[in-house]
Amino acid sequence: MKKSTQNKVVKSKKRKHQEEDLETIGNKKVKLEESSFNDYSDAGVLQHSQKDFIKTDIKNDVKIKEELNSSLSQCTEWTTIDYISEINKVDKHIVKKVIKLFQEDNTIPFIARYRKNMTGSMEPDQLRALKESFEESKIIKQRAATILKTIDKIGKWSPEIHSTIMSTKSLADLEDIYALYKPTSKRLLAERAKELGLENISNAVLHGQKITPLVSLVNKEKEGLRNEQQVRDGIIHIIADVITKDKEVFDKVTSLRKKSTIYIETSQCKTTKVSENVNEHKYKYYFNFKSREDIIRPNQILAINRAESQKIISVKVIVPDTFEHTFKKFCLSQYTYRMGSATKLHQDLLSDGIDYAYKKLIKPQVVRRVRSEMKERAEKAAIQVFATNVKQLLLTSPVRGEIILGIDPGFYHGCKLAVISEHGNILETTVIHPHKNELSFRIAADSMVKLVNKYKCTVLALGNGTGCRKTESFLTKIIQSKMFDPLDVKYTIVDESGASIYSCSSEAQSEFPNFDPNLVSAISIARRLQDPLAELVKIEPKHLGVGMYQHDLPEKQLMNTLDEVVTEAVSFVGVDVNTASQCLLRRIAGLTNSRATSIIEWRIKHGAFRNREQLLDVKGIGKKTFEQCAGFIRIRPETAIISLQTTTKDNKKSKSDLNLLDQTWIHPESYGIANKFLRHCQCKLDDLGTPAFIERINSHAKAGCANLATQFDTDETIMEIIIKALTMKKDEDIRLKSNYPLFRDGMRYINDLSVGTVLTGVVRNVTDFGTFVDVGMEGTDGLIPIRYIKNETLHIGQRVEVKVIQVDVAHNKLALELIKTL
């Protein structure tokens, strides 16, 4: 159902119920007038006080009618802009602009780079948070409408319920409200008691009215009324149901839950047999664990949830006694004042009803809410950690201009080798078996030395999979024995996560139809070092091996976030449309798999793209798609293969001319301004990227972006983009600002390390509980616990200097302390 239609239905429903309620009030007035006059007409007397009573009652009903009209017309419904602004603490006028951009199908990379003037220069992470809140707001609105429809079907709709639901901004709060009305075993007990005729006496208890002895309600023929205890239980069930549906009680419970200190306690399961595939030891920290639910770390929550699901630990939510006492005291104060001169039976039934409401309905609801909020908080944090790590991994600095030997380590099936050229072309592949015996070691060493010397290859990329450290030891021995002389050969460890999955995929088979999948893994490892971005986009982000507990996270939410991050990284780096693979092209903002295929088909049929404008000739790329992707696509003269002098017979530029601005990140919509600025600076585009050109642009840029924007009738942020783009060096890459891979000529063994040893390493993974660092140690990465990171923000690929603070030889674990970043 479309939103407009859905709103009409809701309004119609509200009006229908409004009319029914007003009709009820009208009927009440008529009946009241008739009964009041008739009661006294027979006596022939109508006292003034009685007339006044009737007039007052009618006035009260008119007032009720007016209040009902007012409450329905002024329902405190929230807007999407209100919600996003409140959740993200962003000004409403900015939110309004950003939402409009999202609704117009603009991508986050496009907005972040080319619409800064509308967003207040928001970073992509901030925009992604706003987009997530935008989607959440739609889900909440849809759920509210569904709940209202369900409540109406069971005949429980009222203006108050409608107002409450439509003013609720949380899915969890909505579910709590809905829980008061949807059928459950506890609710059904109250409904059954009502069907047995116990509702009137329950209401009498709550209002302090006279009640008959419970024994008089006993009916041995009816289940639920067969004895006095069953009658009593039925009344208590109804009282508990009324109390939990009381809005003031509901609000009090919400307030108490926010103010109370609630604990999570875990203990080891002793009766249940744990699966043989589960490593029970890794959860020993949680065999006797306790923490406040509001300060427990996301990684702890995820670990607890996983251990609980594997029946290793049991989890208990401890709600403080003060919560129960305050709740009961509040409920007693709410209902006791209505009871007047209540009997002990009244008080006992009310007290038991409140007690039952807390133990059977309120407390379980609070426990569920605490667990669900913890889980949601942990998942959001884990997804954010994952997204940050993936982005950093994709933006790892490339190793350019080198012939690289990729090594996929292994034991029984040997080590797969692949040599690639400076441009990523496959030069040679082979397999060696260095780990069988001494003879195989010598044969493997000779084969590797011949391969390295044949292609003058000085850079080795070793995958970190099975057999990595054993193979690293093999390389160390060759290097230290100087078998590669006179070549100065070094190696680096490359994270090969997902390489084996990719090597067996249809995509890999299409790219390498005549290669063994095992050899494809070696090729992928070499290319990951040479150009990480171009190779890693072929792998599903969840298989990239960075983050924490990714397999426990919501699949759809995780993939949506990671896809956004990959698109952002690819777009901001920029892609040469004439050399990019389909995997790379489809990750550009605005492009899809089918559009990427169409671009490659056009390239095959018509030759290299000469300018960005030709993208509009590609099937499936219209003006909107072009707007989104154009600024992130590069046309480099070296790969466009066209003379700069190409013109038509009229000496005018043709559609196939090269536009040198197409190799920058200036958007085509700003070319006019860029050309005016170039003329102002007296610069020629032929000199783009040269030191003299950059110096001249910088000298004019000293006037300031604000002044230049005024001079060229544009926005300051657009002027800033133009200046930054024109002052970049030839083939400048934003990834080159990150750390270069750490190359080694030998490895370390854990037995050789001691507390206090200072090491140099590279960050492999960042989590909420610490950072894993490759220090060249056999078997594992070292961990810097979060408390030893010293408030530094570390990222994947970053070089660090660390000190050993603990060595656990038995479990092959190494604890580190950060000294400094390099």
Secondary structure as the mmCIF struct_conf table of DSSP 4:
data_model
#
loop_
_struct_conf.conf_type_id
_struct_conf.id
_struct_conf.beg_label_comp_id
_struct_conf.beg_label_asym_id
_struct_conf.beg_label_seq_id
_struct_conf.end_label_comp_id
_struct_conf.end_label_asym_id
_struct_conf.end_label_seq_id
HELX_RH_AL_P HELX_RH_AL_P1 LYS A 3 SER A 41
TURN_TY1_P TURN_TY1_P1 ASP A 42 GLY A 44
HELX_RH_AL_P HELX_RH_AL_P2 HIS A 48 SER A 73
TURN_TY1_P TURN_TY1_P2 GLN A 74 GLN A 74
HELX_RH_AL_P HELX_RH_AL_P3 THR A 80 ASN A 88
TURN_TY1_P TURN_TY1_P3 LYS A 89 LYS A 89
HELX_RH_AL_P HELX_RH_AL_P4 LYS A 92 GLN A 103
TURN_TY1_P TURN_TY1_P4 GLU A 104 ASP A 105
HELX_RH_AL_P HELX_RH_AL_P5 ILE A 108 TYR A 114
HELX_RH_AL_P HELX_RH_AL_P6 LYS A 116 THR A 119
TURN_TY1_P TURN_TY1_P5 GLY A 120 GLY A 120
BEND BEND1 SER A 121 SER A 121
HELX_RH_AL_P HELX_RH_AL_P7 PRO A 124 LYS A 153
TURN_TY1_P TURN_TY1_P6 ILE A 154 GLY A 155
HELX_RH_AL_P HELX_RH_AL_P8 PRO A 159 MET A 166
TURN_TY1_P TURN_TY1_P7 SER A 167 SER A 167
HELX_RH_AL_P HELX_RH_AL_P9 LEU A 171 ALA A 179
TURN_TY1_P TURN_TY1_P8 LEU A 180 TYR A 181
BEND BEND2 LYS A 182 LYS A 182
HELX_RH_AL_P HELX_RH_AL_P10 SER A 185 GLU A 195
TURN_TY1_P TURN_TY1_P9 LEU A 196 GLY A 197
HELX_RH_AL_P HELX_RH_AL_P11 GLU A 199 LEU A 206
TURN_TY1_P TURN_TY1_P10 HIS A 207 GLY A 208
HELX_RH_3T_P HELX_RH_3T_P1 LEU A 214 LEU A 217
TURN_TY1_P TURN_TY1_P11 LYS A 220 GLU A 221
BEND BEND3 LYS A 222 LYS A 222
TURN_TY1_P TURN_TY1_P12 GLU A 223 GLY A 224
BEND BEND4 LEU A 225 ASN A 227
HELX_RH_AL_P HELX_RH_AL_P12 GLU A 228 LYS A 245
HELX_RH_AL_P HELX_RH_AL_P13 LYS A 247 LYS A 259
BEND BEND5 SER A 260 SER A 260
STRN STRN1 TYR A 263 GLN A 268
BEND BEND6 LYS A 270 THR A 272
HELX_LH_PP_P HELX_LH_PP_P1 LYS A 273 SER A 275
TURN_TY1_P TURN_TY1_P13 GLU A 276 ASN A 277
BEND BEND7 VAL A 278 VAL A 278
HELX_RH_3T_P HELX_RH_3T_P2 GLU A 280 TYR A 286
TURN_TY1_P TURN_TY1_P14 PHE A 287 PHE A 287
STRN STRN2 ASN A 288 ARG A 292
TURN_TY1_P TURN_TY1_P15 GLU A 293 ILE A 295
HELX_RH_AL_P HELX_RH_AL_P14 PRO A 298 SER A 309
TURN_TY1_P TURN_TY1_P16 GLN A 310 LYS A 311
BEND BEND8 ILE A 312 ILE A 312
STRN STRN3 ILE A 313 ILE A 318
HELX_RH_AL_P HELX_RH_AL_P15 ASP A 321 THR A 336
TURN_TY1_P TURN_TY1_P17 TYR A 337 ARG A 338
BEND BEND9 MET A 339 SER A 341
HELX_RH_AL_P HELX_RH_AL_P16 LYS A 344 TYR A 356
HELX_RH_PI_P HELX_RH_PI_P1 ALA A 357 ILE A 362
HELX_RH_AL_P HELX_RH_AL_P17 LYS A 363 LEU A 394
TURN_TY1_P TURN_TY1_P18 LEU A 395 LEU A 395
HELX_LH_PP_P HELX_LH_PP_P2 THR A 396 PRO A 398
BEND BEND10 GLY A 401 GLY A 401
STRN STRN4 ILE A 404 ASP A 408
BEND BEND11 PHE A 411 PHE A 411
TURN_TY1_P TURN_TY1_P19 TYR A 412 HIS A 413
STRN STRN5 CYS A 415 ILE A 420
TURN_TY1_P TURN_TY1_P20 GLU A 422 HIS A 423
BEND BEND12 GLY A 424 GLY A 424
STRN STRN6 ILE A 426 ILE A 432
TURN_TY1_P TURN_TY1_P21 PRO A 434 HIS A 435
BEND BEND13 LYS A 436 LYS A 436
HELX_RH_AL_P HELX_RH_AL_P18 GLU A 438 TYR A 455
TURN_TY1_P TURN_TY1_P22 LYS A 456 LYS A 456
STRN STRN7 VAL A 459 GLY A 463
BEND BEND14 GLY A 465 GLY A 465
TURN_TY1_P TURN_TY1_P23 THR A 466 GLY A 467
HELX_RH_AL_P HELX_RH_AL_P19 CYS A 468 GLN A 480
TURN_TY1_P TURN_TY1_P24 SER A 481 PRO A 486
BEND BEND15 LEU A 487 LEU A 487
STRN STRN8 LYS A 490 VAL A 494
TURN_TY1_P TURN_TY1_P25 SER A 497 GLY A 498
HELX_RH_AL_P HELX_RH_AL_P20 ALA A 499 SER A 503
TURN_TY1_P TURN_TY1_P26 CYS A 504 CYS A 504
BEND BEND16 SER A 505 SER A 505
HELX_RH_AL_P HELX_RH_AL_P21 SER A 506 GLU A 511
TURN_TY1_P TURN_TY1_P27 PRO A 513 ASN A 514
BEND BEND17 PHE A 515 PHE A 515
HELX_RH_AL_P HELX_RH_AL_P22 PRO A 517 GLN A 530
HELX_RH_AL_P HELX_RH_AL_P23 PRO A 532 LEU A 536
TURN_TY1_P TURN_TY1_P28 VAL A 537 LYS A 538
BEND BEND18 ILE A 539 ILE A 539
HELX_RH_3T_P HELX_RH_3T_P3 PRO A 541 HIS A 543
BEND BEND19 LEU A 544 LEU A 544
BEND BEND20 GLY A 547 TYR A 549
HELX_RH_3T_P HELX_RH_3T_P4 GLN A 550 ASP A 552
BEND BEND21 LEU A 553 LEU A 553
HELX_RH_AL_P HELX_RH_AL_P24 GLU A 555 VAL A 573
STRN STRN9 VAL A 575 ASP A 576
TURN_TY1_P TURN_TY1_P29 VAL A 577 THR A 579
HELX_RH_AL_P HELX_RH_AL_P25 GLN A 582 LEU A 585
TURN_TY1_P TURN_TY1_P30 ARG A 586 ARG A 587
BEND BEND22 ILE A 588 ILE A 588
TURN_TY1_P TURN_TY1_P31 ALA A 589 GLY A 590
HELX_RH_AL_P HELX_RH_AL_P26 ASN A 593 HIS A 606
BEND BEND23 ALA A 608 ALA A 608
BEND BEND24 ASN A 611 ASN A 611
HELX_RH_3T_P HELX_RH_3T_P5 ARG A 612 ASP A 617
BEND BEND25 VAL A 618 VAL A 618
TURN_TY1_P TURN_TY1_P32 LYS A 619 GLY A 620
HELX_RH_AL_P HELX_RH_AL_P27 LYS A 623 CYS A 629
HELX_RH_3T_P HELX_RH_3T_P6 ALA A 630 PHE A 632
STRN STRN10 ILE A 633 ARG A 634
HELX_RH_AL_P HELX_RH_AL_P28 PRO A 637 ALA A 640
TURN_TY1_P TURN_TY1_P33 LEU A 644 GLN A 645
TURN_TY1_P TURN_TY1_P34 LYS A 649 ASP A 650
BEND BEND26 ASN A 651 ASN A 651
TURN_TY1_P TURN_TY1_P35 LYS A 655 SER A 656
HELX_RH_3T_P HELX_RH_3T_P7 LEU A 660 GLN A 663
BEND BEND27 THR A 664 TRP A 665
HELX_RH_3T_P HELX_RH_3T_P8 PRO A 668 SER A 670
HELX_RH_AL_P HELX_RH_AL_P29 TYR A 671 CYS A 681
TURN_TY1_P TURN_TY1_P36 GLN A 682 GLN A 682
HELX_RH_3T_P HELX_RH_3T_P9 LEU A 685 ASP A 687
TURN_TY1_P TURN_TY1_P37 LEU A 688 GLY A 689
BEND BEND28 THR A 690 THR A 690
HELX_RH_AL_P HELX_RH_AL_P30 PRO A 691 ALA A 701
TURN_TY1_P TURN_TY1_P38 LYS A 702 ALA A 703
HELX_RH_AL_P HELX_RH_AL_P31 CYS A 705 GLN A 711
TURN_TY1_P TURN_TY1_P39 PHE A 712 ASP A 713
BEND BEND29 THR A 714 THR A 714
HELX_RH_AL_P HELX_RH_AL_P32 GLU A 716 LEU A 726
TURN_TY1_P TURN_TY1_P40 THR A 727 THR A 727
BEND BEND30 MET A 728 MET A 728
HELX_LH_PP_P HELX_LH_PP_P3 LYS A 729 LYS A 729
TURN_TY1_P TURN_TY1_P41 LYS A 730 ASP A 731
HELX_RH_3T_P HELX_RH_3T_P10 ILE A 734 LYS A 737
BEND BEND31 SER A 738 SER A 738
HELX_LH_PP_P HELX_LH_PP_P4 ASN A 739 PRO A 741
STRN STRN11 ARG A 744 ARG A 744
BEND BEND32 ASP A 745 ASP A 745
STRN STRN12 ARG A 748 ARG A 748
HELX_RH_3T_P HELX_RH_3T_P11 ILE A 750 ASP A 752
TURN_TY1_P TURN_TY1_P42 VAL A 755 GLY A 756
STRN STRN13 VAL A 758 VAL A 766
BEND BEND33 ASP A 768 PHE A 769
STRN STRN14 GLY A 770 ASP A 774
BEND BEND34 GLY A 776 GLY A 776
STRN STRN15 MET A 777 MET A 777
BEND BEND35 GLU A 778 GLY A 779
STRN STRN16 GLY A 782 PRO A 785
HELX_RH_3T_P HELX_RH_3T_P12 ILE A 786 TYR A 788
BEND BEND36 ILE A 789 ILE A 789
TURN_TY1_P TURN_TY1_P43 LYS A 790 ASN A 791
TURN_TY1_P TURN_TY1_P44 ILE A 796 GLY A 797
STRN STRN17 ARG A 799 ASP A 808
TURN_TY1_P TURN_TY1_P45 VAL A 809 ASN A 812
STRN STRN18 LYS A 813 THR A 821
#
